Amino acid sequence: MSYLKSSQTRETLLKTTASLLRSKGYAAMGLSDIVKKSGIPKGSLYYHFPAGKEELAAAAVRFAGKAMLASLSRLIEKTGNPIAGLQAFFNYYILQLDESGYRDGCPLATVALETASGVPLVQKACAGAFSDYGKLLAGQLVHCGAAPEKADAWATQIISSVEGALLLAKAQNDTNPLIVMRDQLTEQLTLSLPSLTSMAEQK
């Protein structure tokens, strides 16, 4: 099998598309942008994604969602508890916004807002990625002593806080919304789950 039909080519297309979705969004991104940035010919793009832009974008959203969850999992494992991992996650986005001139945000949120009603394949991919995001957070909180129903509610609040703060930060060219929500969530979770504090002290 030639390089242009290889799994490496497919991954390059997914990474490129995820990056463009993050910075430009779905509507402003064209296949020509993907071809130009990736260096992959359009014929090879259609070989891997015969249905074109919508199919490729949906696959890129799933790819980006898995990468985001892997990053959050590593941060939680490295720091020793969900609160510290979440703080590191907020700090990562703060740095990304600063370094990108407020172009880069969550790889899911921008696309979800654009495609909620008009691009069902991409909308479904966004919904699935956010669902996996919530399950990861809820599972970590249950592990730390939260009741399952409370953990689900916390996961929804955390995701909403992260995404809302990213939206405000990009709109205002100011990372303060992320800082505020990071600190508020830290305080609320620490008060609600004292076991997280003891975990951090033992690490």
N, C-alpha and C positions, 0 to 999 in steps of 0.2 A: 504493500500500500504506500502510495506516495505521501510526502510530507503534508501536502495540501489536503489530504483526506485523513490525516492522522488525528489521534486524540489530542495531541499537543496543539494542533490547529484549532480544534473545537474549544479547548480551554483558553487559548489566546483570544478568540472571539468573545467568549463569555466574560473574561476579565476586562476587555476593552469596552464591551457594551455596558457592563456594570459601572465602570468608571464614568462613562458618558452619561448614563442615566443619573448618576449621583450629582454630576455637575450641571447638566443641561436639562434633564428631564426627558420624558418620553416624546412629547410632541415636537420639541426642537431638535431631537436627534434623528438624523437620517442615516440610511444604509451607507451613503457615501462617506459620512463621518466615521463610521465603524471601519470601512475599508481603508480609508486614509490613515487612521490612527493605528490600526492593527497591522497594516501591510499585507493583509490577506486578500487575494483577489475575490471579486464578487461571485464568481463561479463557485469557488470553494465555500463561500458563505452559504450559498443556496444548496450546496451539497449537504452540508450539515444541518441547515435550517431551511428546508424547501418552502415552508409557508412564509418565510421572510421576516419582516421586522417584528411582528407581534410574537411569533414563536421564539425568536431569538431573545427578545426582551423578557419574556416570561421565564425562559431558561436562565437568563442572566440574573433575574431577581431571585430565583431559587438558589443559584450559585452564591450570590452576595449574601443571602440570608444565612446559608450554611457557614460561610466564612465569618459572618458577624457573631453567630452563636459559638463557633469554635474559639473566637477571640475572647468572648465573655467568659466561656468556660475556663480558658487558660488563666484569665485574670482572677477568677474566683479561686481556682486551685492554687495559684501562686500566692495570693494574699491571705488565704486561709478562711475567709468567710464572705457571704454575699454582699455585705455592706461595703467592705473594703474593695471587693471586686467591682461593685457598682460605682464607687467613687473613681476608681481607675478608668472605668468605661466613660464616665462623664469627662474626666481629664483628657482622655484620648480625643473625644470630639472637640473639646475646647482647643486643643493643639491643632487638630485638623482644620478647624475653621480659621484659626489665625494664619496657618501656613498656606492655605488655599485662597486667602483673600475673601473668605465667606462664600466660596463657591461650593465647597463640598459639605454635605451633611449626611444624614442617614441614607443608605442606599435603597431604602424601602419607602420612606415617607413621601418624598417628592413624586415618585411614580404612582403611589397609591392615590394621592390626591387627584392626579390627572386622569387616571384610568378607571376610577371607581364605577362609572356608569357606561363608559363607551368602549372599553377594551377588555372584554370578559376574561380572556386567557391570562392577561397580565394581572388583572384584579384578583383572580383566583390564586395566582402565585404569591402576590403580596399578602393576601389573607392567610395563606398557609405558612408563610415565613413569620408573620406576626404571631400566629398561633403557636408555632414552635418556640418562639422567643418567650412567650408567656409560660409555656410548659416548663422550660428550663428554669426560669426564675421561681415559679411556684414550687417546683421540685426541690430547689435549693433551700427555700424558706421552710418547707415542711421538714426537711432534714435538720433544720436548726430549731425545730420545736413549734412552728406555726401550725394551727389547724388547717386542713386542706382547703376549706371554704375561705378562710381568712387569707391563706397564701394566694389563692386565685385572685382575690380582690386586690391584694398588695401588688401582684404581678401586673394587673391592669393599670393600677395607679402609677407604677414605676414606668411602664411603657408609655403611658399617656404623658407623664412628666418629661421623660427624655425627649419624646417627639415634639411636644409642645414647646419645650425650651429651645430645641434646635430651630424650630420655625421662627420663634421670636428673635433668636440670636442672628439668624440670617437676615431677617427683615430689618433689624436695627443695627446690623454690623457691630454687634456687641455681645461678648460671651457671658455677660452678667446673668442672663436668665438661666444658663446652664449652671453657673456657680450657685445661684440661689436655690435651684431645685436639688442640686447635689447635696447641699448642706441641710435643707429641710428634710429630704428623704432620709439622710443619715440620722438626723435627730429623731424622726418619727419611728424608724425601724429599731433604733437602739433602745428607745423607751418601750416599744412593744415586744421586743424579743431580747431580753437581757442575756440570754445564752450566747448571743452573737458577741457581746462585749467580753464575756469570759473566754470565748474561743480566741478572740484577738489577743487577749492578755497572755494566753497560754502559748501562742505561736512564737 
